[in-house]
Amino acid sequence: MTPLIERWRAFEHARPTLAQLIVFSLLNIGMTVPQLVLMPVFKMIFGMTSLVDVGFQAMQLGGSVGGSPFYIFDYAAGALPDGGGGLAYFLAVQITLAIAQVINFFAQRNITFKSNSNPWWAALWYALAYVIITFGAAALQSVYKAPVYELLISTWGWGATGETLADVTTMLINALISCAVFFPIFKIIFRRDPEPVAQRELQSVQS
């Protein structure tokens, strides 16, 4: 066992929650990589369909300051930045996030929290948390998405490069929201139950 691993294990033993938070954060950062790869692919695929011109505006919550309706899911018809990307953008975002969260579930359960609890119950609570966070992130995205795309694509005149940077910005914001909300939830659903004494002794001998 190398000194670095020994120090990390000692740190895990002394500060278990902080160690989990560090690993959790690193994995979340790592999850942005498949998102950065998948998001442009799905945007390109759905962007070649008529779904771009099909608006998807759901779950209205009153009106905005200017008097127009405020939607939790606000993807107006038409290509960005003039439109909201339509149903094409909605599907690209949600499919990308869903794939990333499936990978994240197994990585966080097995690596960060080393959970030995019932995986089916954990998956159920994880899915519920994901749905709640999706609604919250979508509500926030309806506030910042349009200004970010308008700024990078039109105001600064960066065109396709600006659109890519805007995609990255929105994904990073979603990742930060997930980090802030998911960690305390994971501490609960990815618990580690005490192991039988015989099993612990066997693992100690093997290590």
N, C-alpha and C positions, 0 to 999 in steps of 0.2 A: 504494500500500500504506500503510495507516494505521500510525502509530507503535505502537499496541497490538499489531497483528499482527506487526510487525517485532520487537518485544520478545519476543513469545511464540515466534517462530521462533528467535530467538537463544537463548532459554531451552531450547527443544527440542534445539538443537544442543549446548548446554553440559551439559544434564542430561536426556538422552533417556529414561532409565528413570523418573525422577521425573515428567517431563511425561506419560509414558504412564500412570503410576499416577493422576495427577490426572484425566486424561480418562476413564480406566477407571472411577474412583470416581463421577464425575459421570454417566456413562452408566448405571452400576448404580443410582444414586439415581433417575435418570429412568425406569428399568425398573419401579420400584415403582408408577408412575402407571398404566400399563395393568393391572398386577396389582390395584391398588385398585379399578379399574373392573370388571375381569372377575370377580374372586373373588365379590363379592356376586351378580353375575348368575348364575354357575354354581351357587352355593349355593342361590339361589332356585329355579332350574330343577330341580336334583336333589332339593332339599328338598321339592318337591311330589310326589315319587315314593315308592314303597315302599322305595327303596334306603336310606333313613334307618334303617330297621329291619333292614337286612341288615348284620351285623357283618363287618368286614374286619380280621382280626388274623393277620398272617403273619410268618414268620421269627422264631420264638421263640429267645431267647438266655437260657437259664437262667430264674431267678426274681428278682423284686424283693425289696426288704428285707422287705416284709410277707409274702412267700411266694407271692404271685400271679405268674403267668407274665409275662415281659417280652418284648414283641414290638417288632421294628424298625418295623413298620407296625401301629399299634395304634389302630384306629377301631372301638370297640365299638358295638353296635347302640344306637339311641336318640338323640334330639336332645340337643345340648349344653345345659347343662353336665352333666346327669345321665348321659348316654351319651357316646359318642365321635364322634357324627355319622354313624357307619356308612359304608357304601360310598359314600353320597352325598357326604359330606365329603371322603373320599379322592379321588374323581374330580374334585371341584371344585378341590382343591388341586393335583393333578397336571396337570390340563389347563391351569390358569392358569399354572403354572410352565413347562410345555412351550412354550406360546405365547410367554411372555416370553423364554425362552432362545433360541428361533428368531430373534426380533428382535435379541436381544443378540449372537448369533453374527455377524450381518452388520454390526451397528454397531461391535462391537469389532474385527472383522477389517479393516473399511474405514476407520474413523475413528481408533481408538486406535493400532493397530499398523501400519496402512497396508500390510498384508501382500500380497505378490505370489506367495506359495507356492501349491502345488496346493490348491484349495479343497475337493476331495473328501477328501483325506487329512486336512485340517484339520477337516472336518465329522465324519469318523470318530473322530478323537481327541477332539473336542469332545463327541460323543455318549457316548463311553466315560467321559470325565471327569464328564459330567452324571449318568450312572447311578450312579457311585461317590459323588458328592456327594449325590445324592438319598437313597441309603441312609444316609449319615452324618447328613444333616439330619433324616431320618425317625426315626432312633434318638434324636437329641437332642429332637425334637419330642414323642416319647412320654414324655419326662421333664417338660418344662415346659408342654405344651399344656393338660393338665387343670387344673393349679393356676392358670394365667393366666385361663382361662375361668371357673373357679369364683370367683376373686377379683373379676373385673370384672362378672360377671353376677349372682352370688348374694350373695357376701360384702358387696360395696359396693352391691348392689341397683340396678345400672344397666341391667338388662334388655337390650333390643335394642341400646341405645347401647353397653353393655359388651361385647356380642358383636362389634359392629363394631370397637371398639377392640382387642379380643382378636385379631380377624382381622389388623388392621394390625400389631399387635405380633409375631405369628408370621411375617408376611411380612417385616418388618424384620429379624428374627433370621435368617431364611433368606437375606436379602440380604447380611447381614454375613458369614455363613458362606461364601457364594459369593465375596464379595470376597476373603476371606482365602485361599481355596483356588484360585480360578480364575486370579488374576493370574499367578503363576509358571508355571502350565500354559499360559496364553495366550502368555507370552513364548517358549515353545518351539514351540507349534503354529502361531502366527501370526507366524512369522519373515519377515523381508524379505530376499530374496536380492539380491545385488549386481546392478545393472543394467548392460547393455553401455554402453561409453563413449559411443557415438554417441547412444544414447537419453538419457543423462544430459545431454549437451550440448544436445540438442534441448529438453528440459524446462527447462534453465537459460535458454535464449534466450526460450522462451515465457513464463516467469515474470518 
